[in-house]
Amino acid sequence: MTNTKVSQWDHIRVEKNADRQTASIILDRPEKMNTLSFMGRSHLNEIFEQLNQDDEVRVIILKGAGEKAFSSGGTITEFMERHPEELSVLHKNVAAPERSSKPVIAQLQGYTFGVGLEIAMACDFRVAADNTLLALPELNLGMIPGSGGTQRIARIVGIGRAKDMIMRARRIPADEAYQWGLLTSVVSPEELDNEVQKLVDELLRFSPLALKVLKQVINASQEGPLSAGLEIEGYAYGMLRGTEDFKEGVKAFAEKRSPKFVGR
């Protein structure tokens, strides 16, 4: 397998693995616990937009450099240099993994705080080492989370646990976060890479078109009433009926073999 660097951004490194049909976005500032600047947030959005258009990439992995942190949060001093209007729209760039048409896996270890956790919560899967700590500690600065943390965590774990975590600025260890449903799986640091690649293998088995549509349908379930969600699901289900991948899936099932999906 070969890894090819795609581009260099503000403390973000992007690597493609053509053999695995994956791209890894690496928050690359280990000497500062992979803190993310305002420019880095914007670059993250641009990177996802590029990878969404790359047909060679089917799964995106987001991780931090080094062993101490996925990301400990944002660069705090920058907040005093920005206009309040800029702060009010930070959630748009952080939501880039959620908007992506492809499955996105957050590979977590160590400190996953502030905007680091908010980015991870916008991913589809969160695979964590057992030394991972999750926190939204903004109250310690006289502030609140502002990039989607309050909303996504409350939707996943419920309002009671969200208040327990965020209103006390609690650091949630990996095992507790897994019990709450914040994490997909928890393994030792030594097993983390393999666990992520196992998930990649699972996702590569499926039709990329069906996965894209499924992600959109599930995300839409958070935006409106059940009746609207059922309508969206129904239209998507009907649309996929006419795809080559569905025909191949049915044929492979009848012939008792593994399907070969092409994304059409």
N, C-alpha and C positions, 0 to 999 in steps of 0.2 A: 504494500500500500504506500502511496505517496501523499505527502502533504505539501500543498503549494500555497504560499502566501498570496492573498488577493490584494490587500491594500494596507496602509498604515494610517490610523486616525489618531485623535487626541487620547492617548493612553488606552487605545483599544486596538487589538490585533485580530485580524480575520484570516482564517485558514480554511482552505477547501481540501477535502479528501475525495477525489474523483472516484476512487474504487468503492468507497462506502456511500457515495452520493450524499455526503454530509458537508456542512460548513460549521466551523466553530468560531463563535465570537468570544474573544477573551478580553475581559477587563484587565488591563495590563499596567497596573501601578502598584506592585506588591509592596514597595517600600512605604506606601501610605495606605495600606489595606485596601487597595483598589478603589479608592474614593473616585467619584464620578463628577466631573465638572459640568457646568452648563453647556459648554461646547460639546462635551462628550455625550450628553443626553441627545443633542441635536444630531450628532454623528451616528448614534445608535439607531435613530429613526431612518437616516439615510442608508445605513448598512442593510437594514431589514428591507427597505424598498428595493435595493439592488438584488438581494438574495431572492426576494419574491419573484423576480423576473428571470432568475437563473434556472433553466430546465435541468441542469446537471445536479442541482441540490434538491433533495427531497425531505431532509430532516435538518433542523438547525439546533445546535447545542450552544448554550450560553454559560460561560464559567468564568472564574477569576483566576488570575495568575498566582502562583505560590500556594502555600499550604495553610495560611493563617486566616484568609478571608475570601468569600465570594465578593462582597463589597461592604465596607463599613458605613457607607452612606455617601452623602454629597460633600462638596467642599464648602464648609460652613461659612467662611468669611465672604464668599461670593454673594450670599443672600443679602448682605447689607449694601452691596454695590448695584443691586438690580431694582428696577421699578416694580411696585406691587403688581402691576398688570402682567409683567413677565412671569411672576410667581404663580399667578392664577391659571396659567395654561401649561404648566409643567407636566401635567398628567398626560398631555397629548403625545409627547415623545416617548414617555415611559410605557405607554400602551402599545408600542410598536410590535412586541411579540404577540399580543392578543390579536392585532389586526392582520398579522402575517397569514398568508394562505397555506402555510406549511406547519407541520407539528414542530413545536419548540420545546426543548428540554432544558431546564435550569439545573446545572450540576453544582451543588452547593457544598461548601465546607467552611468551617470556622465562622467568623462574624458575617452575618447577613442582616444588616441593619439599615434603617432609613430607606433611602431610595433603592438601595440594593435589594431589600426585601420587596419593595413595591414593584421593581422590575421582575423579580422572581415570581410574584403573584400574578403577573400578566402573562406568564408562560403557561403552556398546557400541562406540563409535568414538572415536578420538583423532586429530583433524586438527590439525597443528602447523605453525607458522611455523619457518623454518630457524634462527631465533635461540633456539629453545626449549632449555632445559637441564632434565633430569630428575634428581632426587636424593632419596634417603632418608637425610638426614645425621644422624639421631638419635644415632648412636654418638658424635658429637662432644660430646654432652651427657651421656654416660654412660647412654644409654637406647637402646631399640630401637623400630622402628616399631610402632605399636599399633592401627592402624585398617585392617588388611587388606593393607598393603603387602607384607609378607614372603610372604603366601600367594598373592596374585594375580600378583605378578611371577614367582614361582617356577613357577607353573602355565603362564605364557605363554612364558617364555624358558628354563626349565629351571633345575635347582638350581645348576649350575656358574656360569652367568651371574648368577643372583640373588645368590650369595655374593660374586662378584667386584664387583658393584655395591654391595650393602648392607653387607657386612662391611668394605669399604674406604671407605664413605661417598663413593663416586665420583659425580661430576657427568657424566651421560651426554648428549652433544650429540644434536641431533635426527637427524642422519644415521645415527649409530650405533644410536640407539633404533629407528629405522625398520628397519634391518637385523636387529635382534633380534626384531622383531615387536611392539614396544611401541606403535608408532604406525601409524595407518592410512595416512596420507599426509603428506608434508612439502612445503611451498611457501614462497615468499617472503612476508614480512609483508604486502606489498601485495596478494597474491593470496589471503590467508587467508579473508576473508569470502566471496569468490566460490567458493572450494573447498568451504566448508561448505554454501553454498546449492546447489551442484551435488549434494552428497550428499543434502540435503533433497529435491531434485527426484526423485532416484532412489527414495528411500524412499516418497514420496507416490504413486508409481506403483502400489504394491502394496496388497493388502488389509490394512487395519489389524488385522483379526482374525487373519489368517494370520501377520502379523509378531509380534503379541502371543504367539500360541501357539508360534511358532518360537523366540522369545527364551526362553520358559520351558523348552522342550525342550533347547536348547543349554546353558542354565545348569545344568539338571539333570544334564548329562553330566559335570559336575565334582564331583558329590556322591556318586556310587555306581558300582558295577561296570557293565561294558558290557551285561550281560544286563538289568539294571534300566533302563538308558537305552534299550535297544531296545524294551522293553515300553512305556515312556512315549511314545516316538516313534510306535509303532504305534497306541496309543490316540488320540493327537492327530491322526494321519493319518486315522484312521477318523472321528473327530468332525468334522473339516473337510469330509469328503465330503458332509455334509448341509447345508452352509451356502449362503446365497444367493450369496456371493462366489465360491465354487467353481463353481457353476452358471453364473454370469456369465462367469467366466474361460474355461470350456470353450466356451461359446456364442460369445464374442468371438474365440477362437482359430479356431473353425470358420468364422466370418464374416469373418476376416482384418481385424479392427479392434482398437482399443485397448479394454480392459475398463474398465467404470465400477464400481468397488468401493464398497460402502456400509458395510462393517464388520459385516455380519450373515451 
